[in-house]
Amino acid sequence: ASVHELLKPPGEYFTLCDIEEGLVRHKPLVLFITHGESSTGALPAPEGLGKLCHRHGCLLLVDAVASLGGAPIFMDQQEIDILYSGSQKVLNAPPGSAPISFSEQAREKILGRKSKPPSFYLDMRWLANYWGCDGEPRRYHHTAPINSFFSLREGLAMLAELGLENSWEHHRLNCAQLCQGLHDLGLELFVKEEKARLPTITTVRVPEGYDWKEIIAFLMDNHAIEISGGLGPSVGKVLRIGLMGCNSTSSNVDRVLHALQDALRCCCRRSRL
């Protein structure tokens, strides 16, 4: 693919005007966006994005790996053409499975393709046949990871039992508790606007004078709690705290806040030269 990037400073998100400007300039066939940017903790709102893409003749592809089940997203209502997620986040299943869904418009685009896909592994027509989606005799594509599917099914069943709306509210409340606690510790949240924060992954700026690696190691060694540093453009700038699925509890929020308070007291704070 010929890819054109739209860039924002880490922690910020794109408005519809920003995206429309990019659509007009580059005239893409597909717009890819992440709903729940795990490296920065930002949550761009997809509302109106599908309609905007269709007005400019392109499909909307959304990565919801870090958000599905933890933050509201409505594929049909928001006119998303391709939506996929991962099994290992809010669904609490082992990594390796990727739930995916296609709109009718995306399906027509795939079926109307003139050239053969260069990747056998990602040939959606062949995979659709393997999945039993086209009404044709089934052809072998690969050996399915059956144990992963059973785990994914159980994760989905647990989410269905809890209820999507309840899961969204559950993650929102625990994220709000964490954000308030971080503020009370004197720490600065990386994503400024509350509405733009991803409820499953909270990013906080590394406090001045501290080594983020020391903080992470201290939490693991002394409290058996694992948090992460930044990814890509946020490396060295943030600490990332995940609250997903069964790990998103009020008691876990209290545990990580207590552990961070301990780390800030015990880790070496270096003076600026």
C-alpha positions in Angstrom: 0.0 0.0 0.0 1.0 3.6 -0.5 0.6 5.1 3.0 0.2 8.7 4.0 0.5 9.5 7.7 -1.4 12.2 9.6 0.6 13.2 12.6 -0.2 14.8 15.9 1.9 15.4 19.0 1.7 12.4 21.4 -1.3 12.6 23.7 -3.4 14.7 21.3 -6.1 13.4 18.9 -7.5 14.2 15.5 -10.7 16.2 15.0 -13.0 15.6 12.1 -11.7 18.7 10.4 -8.1 17.4 10.7 -9.1 14.1 9.1 -11.2 15.7 6.4 -8.2 17.9 5.4 -6.2 14.7 5.0 -8.9 13.0 3.0 -9.1 15.9 0.6 -5.3 16.1 0.2 -4.5 12.4 -0.2 -7.8 10.9 -1.5 -7.2 7.5 0.1 -9.2 4.3 -0.5 -9.0 3.4 3.2 -8.6 5.5 6.3 -7.0 3.6 9.2 -7.5 4.9 12.8 -6.8 3.4 16.2 -9.7 3.6 18.7 -7.8 3.5 21.9 -4.2 4.5 21.2 -2.3 2.4 23.8 1.1 4.2 23.5 -0.4 7.5 24.6 -3.7 6.6 26.3 -5.7 8.7 23.9 -9.3 7.8 22.8 -10.3 9.5 19.5 -14.0 9.6 19.0 -15.2 7.8 15.8 -18.5 9.7 15.8 -19.2 11.1 12.3 -15.9 9.6 11.0 -17.6 6.8 8.9 -20.0 9.2 7.3 -17.1 11.6 6.5 -15.1 8.8 4.9 -18.0 7.6 2.8 -18.6 11.2 1.6 -15.1 11.2 0.3 -15.3 7.7 -1.2 -13.1 5.8 1.2 -13.6 3.0 3.7 -13.1 3.3 7.4 -10.8 0.7 9.1 -10.7 0.8 12.9 -8.2 -0.9 15.3 -10.1 -1.4 18.6 -7.5 -3.8 20.2 -7.2 -1.7 23.4 -10.8 -0.5 23.7 -13.3 -3.2 22.6 -15.4 -3.9 25.6 -13.9 -1.1 27.7 -15.1 1.9 25.8 -18.3 2.5 23.7 -18.0 1.8 19.9 -20.9 1.1 17.5 -19.8 -0.4 14.2 -23.1 -0.1 12.3 -24.3 3.2 13.9 -20.9 4.9 13.3 -20.6 3.4 9.8 -17.3 1.6 10.4 -16.4 -0.6 7.5 -13.8 -2.9 9.1 -13.4 -3.3 12.8 -11.0 -5.6 14.6 -9.7 -6.2 18.1 -7.5 -8.6 20.1 -8.3 -11.3 22.5 -5.7 -10.4 25.1 -7.0 -7.0 26.4 -10.5 -6.5 27.9 -11.6 -10.0 26.8 -8.9 -11.5 29.0 -8.2 -14.4 26.7 -4.7 -15.5 25.6 -3.1 -13.4 22.8 -3.2 -14.7 19.2 -6.9 -14.3 18.2 -8.4 -11.3 16.4 -12.2 -10.8 16.2 -12.9 -8.9 12.9 -16.0 -7.7 11.2 -16.8 -6.2 7.8 -19.6 -3.9 6.6 -21.5 -4.8 3.4 -19.6 -2.0 1.6 -16.3 -3.5 2.6 -17.5 -6.9 1.6 -18.4 -5.6 -1.9 -15.0 -3.9 -2.2 -13.3 -7.2 -1.4 -15.4 -9.3 -3.7 -15.0 -6.8 -6.5 -11.2 -6.8 -6.3 -9.6 -7.1 -9.8 -6.0 -8.2 -8.8 -5.1 -11.1 -6.6 -4.0 -10.3 -3.1 -0.2 -10.6 -2.7 -0.5 -12.3 0.6 -2.1 -15.8 0.8 -2.3 -15.4 4.6 -4.4 -12.2 4.4 -6.6 -13.2 1.4 -10.0 -12.2 2.8 -11.9 -14.1 0.1 -10.2 -17.3 0.9 -10.5 -16.7 4.6 -14.2 -15.9 4.2 -14.7 -19.3 2.5 -12.8 -21.0 5.3 -15.0 -19.3 7.8 -18.1 -20.4 6.0 -19.2 -16.9 4.9 -19.8 -17.3 1.2 -22.0 -20.4 0.9 -19.4 -22.2 -1.2 -17.8 -25.6 -0.5 -15.2 -25.0 2.2 -11.5 -25.0 1.2 -8.7 -25.6 3.6 -6.6 -22.5 4.5 -4.9 -23.2 7.8 -5.2 -25.2 11.0 -7.2 -23.1 13.4 -6.0 -22.4 17.0 -8.9 -24.3 18.6 -7.8 -23.7 22.3 -7.5 -20.0 21.5 -11.0 -20.0 20.1 -12.4 -21.7 23.2 -10.7 -19.1 25.4 -12.0 -16.2 23.2 -15.5 -17.6 23.3 -15.4 -17.7 27.1 -14.1 -14.2 27.3 -17.0 -13.0 25.1 -19.5 -15.0 27.2 -18.2 -13.3 30.3 -18.5 -9.9 28.7 -22.1 -10.7 27.5 -23.0 -11.9 31.0 -21.8 -8.6 32.5 -23.3 -6.5 29.7 -21.5 -4.1 27.4 -23.0 -1.0 29.0 -22.0 -2.2 32.5 -18.5 -3.0 31.3 -18.1 0.5 29.8 -19.3 2.1 33.0 -17.2 -0.2 35.1 -14.0 0.8 33.2 -14.9 4.5 33.2 -15.4 4.6 37.0 -12.1 2.8 37.7 -10.2 5.0 35.3 -11.7 8.1 37.0 -10.7 6.8 40.4 -7.2 6.2 39.1 -6.9 9.6 37.5 -8.0 11.3 40.7 -5.5 9.3 42.7 -2.7 10.1 40.4 -3.6 13.8 40.6 -3.6 13.6 44.4 -0.1 12.1 44.3 1.0 15.2 42.3 1.5 13.3 39.1 0.5 14.8 35.7 -1.8 13.0 33.3 -0.4 12.8 29.8 -3.8 13.2 28.0 -5.2 16.6 29.2 -8.8 16.3 28.2 -10.9 13.8 30.3 -13.2 12.9 27.4 -10.1 12.0 25.3 -8.7 9.5 27.8 -8.7 5.8 27.1 -10.4 4.1 30.1 -8.4 0.9 29.7 -4.9 2.4 29.6 -4.0 5.5 31.6 -0.8 7.4 30.8 1.0 9.6 33.4 4.1 11.7 32.7 7.3 10.4 34.3 7.8 12.8 37.2 10.8 15.1 36.9 14.0 13.8 38.2 12.9 10.1 38.2 14.1 7.2 36.0 11.0 5.5 34.6 12.8 2.2 34.5 13.5 2.4 38.2 9.9 3.0 39.0 8.7 0.1 36.9 11.3 -2.3 38.4 10.4 -1.1 42.0 6.7 -1.8 41.5 7.5 -5.3 40.2 10.1 -6.2 42.8 8.3 -4.8 45.8 4.6 -5.0 45.0 4.3 -7.6 42.2 2.6 -5.0 40.0 3.5 -4.6 36.4 3.1 -1.3 34.6 4.8 -0.2 31.4 6.8 2.7 30.0 5.9 4.5 26.8 5.9 3.1 23.2 7.2 4.7 20.1 6.9 8.5 20.5 6.0 8.3 24.2 9.1 6.2 25.2 10.8 7.8 28.3 7.9 10.3 28.7 5.1 8.3 30.3 4.2 5.4 32.6 1.3 3.3 31.2 -1.2 1.7 33.6 -3.6 -0.9 32.3 -7.0 -1.5 33.8 -8.7 -4.1 31.5 -11.4 -6.6 32.0 -11.1 -8.6 35.3 -8.1 -6.4 36.2 -10.2 -3.3 36.2 -11.2 -3.1 39.8 -11.4 -0.4 42.5 -9.1 -2.5 44.8 -6.5 -2.8 42.0 -6.6 1.0 41.6 -5.9 1.4 45.3 -3.0 -1.1 45.1 -1.3 0.6 42.2 -1.7 4.1 43.8 -0.2 2.8 47.0 2.7 1.2 45.1 3.4 4.3 43.1 3.4 6.4 46.3 5.9 4.0 47.8 8.0 4.1 44.6 8.1 7.9 44.6 9.3 7.8 48.2 12.0 5.1 47.7 13.3 5.6 44.2 16.2 8.0 43.8 15.1 11.5 42.6 17.9 13.2 40.7 18.4 17.0 40.7 18.6 18.8 37.4 22.0 20.2 36.6 
